[in-house]
Amino acid sequence: MARLRNLVILTGAGVSAESGIATFRGPGGLWEGHRVEDVCTPEALAHDPALVHRFYDLRRAALDTVEPNAAHHALARLDAAWPGELLIVTQNVDDLHERAGANRLLHMHGELQSALCAACGIRERWTEALPPDTECPNCGMLALRPDIVFFGEMPYQMERIEAALAQADLFVSIGTSGAVYPAAGFVQTARHYGAATLEMNLEPSGGSHWFEESRMGPAGTLVPAWVEALLATA
């Protein structure tokens, strides 16, 4: 580990699950009791905007009931102390990484506490309920929607992620299923550019065979131990 300088860390639902946030796909392909297709596609938003907006209103309100866990805090500590380049890319739409103190962070799938104007494209911090036909504070159109990357839409900042992977000495995936692209392909990109690869997950993921090393167990146990060992080499 002494030769490592540039790190890219991908986090998924398994990191926030230990804080009490439901993973994206539960039993039967449901998310909080809904089919993903009914609450996380552009077609769903067009067909039943009231349902989609209400669904994310409830998820946004639920953030007040959860706290960052040991994995979030460990990654924030690494962010603060790591002397090289570091980018935490999260698939999660909660704010637990930020509340733990992480700064070198991007949300590739959007954020619950943000609204997106479908007319002018502005993104606005939003912490309250967001009913359909809410007026955009920038352009005045009744076009604000949850700032969530739906299936079929392009994740945010892919060029920045690609550039970070190209420079990475180590790519680490934590708490991800390895089933949702493009994030599931990051390990292959990192390997293409010569990075070492490490997976930490509760159980083998769909992409485990791509990783040089896989560690199985709770993120709240594995991540703090890994961060402590890594910082000892910095």
Residue pairs with C-beta under 8 A, 6 or more apart in sequence:
1 229
1 230
1 233
2 233
3 169
4 84
4 169
4 170
4 196
4 230
4 233
5 83
5 84
5 85
5 169
6 84
6 85
6 86
6 164
6 167
6 168
6 169
6 170
7 78
7 82
7 84
7 85
7 86
7 87
7 168
7 169
7 170
7 171
7 172
8 86
8 87
8 89
8 161
8 164
8 165
8 168
8 170
8 171
8 172
8 186
8 190
8 195
9 75
9 86
9 87
9 88
9 89
9 171
9 172
9 173
9 174
10 89
10 90
10 91
10 171
10 172
10 173
10 174
10 176
10 183
10 186
11 71
11 75
11 88
11 89
11 90
11 91
11 92
11 97
11 174
11 175
11 176
12 90
12 91
12 92
12 173
12 174
12 175
12 176
12 177
12 183
13 21
13 22
13 23
13 24
13 91
13 92
13 175
13 176
13 177
14 23
14 174
14 175
14 176
14 177
14 201
14 202
14 219
15 69
15 71
15 72
15 90
15 92
15 96
15 174
15 175
15 219
15 223
16 66
16 69
16 72
16 92
16 94
16 96
16 175
17 23
17 175
18 69
18 70
18 71
18 218
18 219
18 220
19 66
19 67
19 68
19 69
19 72
19 94
19 96
20 65
20 66
21 62
21 66
21 92
21 94
21 96
22 31
22 32
24 31
24 36
24 177
24 180
25 31
25 36
25 177
26 32
29 35
29 36
30 36
31 39
31 40
32 55
32 58
32 59
34 55
36 151
37 43
37 44
37 151
38 44
38 48
38 51
39 51
39 52
39 55
39 56
40 148
40 150
40 151
41 150
41 151
41 152
42 150
42 152
42 153
44 51
44 52
44 150
45 52
45 145
45 150
49 132
49 145
50 131
50 132
52 145
52 146
53 130
53 131
53 132
53 145
53 146
56 112
56 130
56 146
56 148
57 129
57 130
57 131
59 93
59 112
60 112
60 113
60 126
60 127
60 129
60 130
61 129
63 94
63 95
63 112
63 113
66 94
66 96
67 96
67 99
68 76
68 96
68 97
68 99
68 100
69 96
69 219
69 220
70 219
70 220
70 221
70 223
70 224
71 174
71 175
71 219
71 220
71 222
71 223
71 224
72 96
72 97
72 99
72 100
72 102
73 100
73 101
73 224
74 223
74 224
74 226
74 227
74 228
75 88
75 97
75 100
75 102
75 223
75 227
76 97
76 100
76 101
76 102
77 101
77 227
77 231
78 86
78 227
78 230
78 231
79 86
79 88
79 101
79 102
79 103
79 104
79 105
80 101
80 103
81 231
81 234
82 230
82 231
82 234
83 234
84 169
85 164
85 167
86 104
87 104
87 105
87 106
87 160
87 161
87 164
88 97
88 102
88 104
88 105
88 106
89 105
89 106
89 108
89 161
89 164
89 183
89 186
90 97
90 105
90 106
90 107
90 108
90 109
91 108
91 109
91 176
91 180
91 183
92 107
92 109
93 107
93 109
93 110
93 111
93 112
93 148
94 112
95 111
95 112
95 113
97 105
98 105
106 156
106 157
106 160
106 161
107 156
108 149
108 155
108 156
108 157
108 158
108 161
108 183
109 148
109 149
109 155
109 156
110 116
110 146
110 147
110 148
110 149
110 156
111 147
111 148
112 146
112 148
113 125
113 126
113 127
114 123
114 124
114 125
114 126
114 147
115 123
115 124
115 125
115 126
115 130
115 134
115 144
115 145
115 146
115 147
116 122
116 123
116 124
116 144
116 145
116 146
116 147
117 123
117 124
117 136
117 138
117 139
117 141
117 143
117 144
117 145
118 141
118 143
118 144
118 145
119 136
119 139
119 141
119 143
120 136
120 138
120 139
120 141
120 143
122 136
122 138
122 139
123 147
124 136
124 137
124 138
124 144
126 144
126 147
130 144
130 145
130 146
133 142
134 142
134 144
135 141
135 142
135 144
136 142
136 143
136 144
149 155
149 156
155 182
155 183
158 182
161 186
162 189
165 171
165 186
165 189
165 190
165 193
165 195
166 189
166 193
167 193
168 190
168 193
168 195
169 195
169 196
170 195
170 196
170 197
170 198
171 186
171 187
171 190
171 191
171 195
171 196
171 197
171 198
172 197
172 198
172 199
172 200
172 226
173 186
173 187
173 197
173 198
173 199
173 200
173 201
173 205
173 207
173 211
174 199
174 200
174 201
174 219
174 222
174 223
175 200
175 201
175 202
175 219
176 183
176 184
176 201
176 205
177 184
177 205
177 206
178 184
178 205
178 206
178 207
178 208
179 205
179 206
184 206
184 207
187 197
187 199
187 207
187 210
187 211
188 210
190 197
191 197
191 210
196 212
197 210
197 211
197 212
197 213
198 211
198 212
198 213
198 214
198 215
198 226
199 205
199 207
199 208
199 211
199 213
199 214
199 215
200 214
200 215
200 216
200 217
200 219
200 222
200 223
200 226
201 208
201 214
201 215
201 216
202 216
202 217
202 218
202 219
203 216
204 214
204 216
208 214
215 222
215 226
